[in-house]
Each structure stands twice: as C-alpha cells, then as structure tokens.
C-alpha cells in the first residue's frame, strides 16, 4: 500500500515557513535540488514538491517523481503518472504476447519440419 501525504513535515510558524519557502525556491532555481527537497519536504510545501516531482520526471527518475507527487497529495499528477504506468505495462504485456506467438509459431514450424 502506498502512503499518501508527507510523514516528514514539521510544524513551523508562518514567518519561518515563508523564509524557508524562499530559501527552498532559491535552491531549486540554482539547481540545488537535494537542498530544495529537504526544505520542501520539511515544511510540506506542496507546490515545491510538485515542481520537484516534475523535475525528477523529466530526469526519468520515476521513483522520486512519484514520491514527490504522493507527498504533495496532488491527485491530478498521481492520476497522470498512474495512467502512464498502465500504458507501459500494457505495452510490455502486448510485447510478451507477440513474442509468445512468434515463439509458438517457430516451435510449431520446427516440429512440422522434423516430422516431414
């Protein structure tokens, strides 16, 4: 079961939170994604978590992208991610079926050639 939400968030007063959001955004814009992630996760800054998820998705780091989307509890991003995962799995299954059919045909051809 996948937990939705952020287990790591800490309660902070609004002034401190605002300062941390600014600092996290500075890190994100400077390409210091690991530092930005620490801040965004700690203060549970949903917009920052979604932006990190989008960044990880573009980098093809699907695990961390999914983790950020679930922490942000962004249902539209989660749904889109799951739809893409379903498409990939369906493609894999159809490739397996095609490969099985080819293998069965090749096996049948070999059997027919041996008996003739």
C-alpha positions, 0 to 999 in steps of 0.5 A: 500500500502506498502512503499518501501525504508527507510523514516528514513535515514539521510544524513551523510558524508562518514567518519561518515557513515563508523564509524557508519557502524562499530559501527552498525556491532559491535552491531549486532555481540554482539547481540545488535540488537535494537542498530544495527537497529537504526544505520542501519536504520539511515544511510540506510545501506542496507546490515545491514538491510538485515542481520537484516531482516534475523535475525528477520526471523529466530526469526519468527518475520515476521513483522520486517523481512519484514520491514527490507527487504522493507527498504533495497529495496532488491527485491530478499528477498521481492520476497522470503518472498512474495512467502512464504506468498502465500504458507501459505495462500494457505495452510490455504485456502486448510485447510478451504476447507477440513474442509468445506467438512468434515463439509458438509459431517457430516451435510449431514450424520446427516440429512440422519440419522434423516430422516431414 
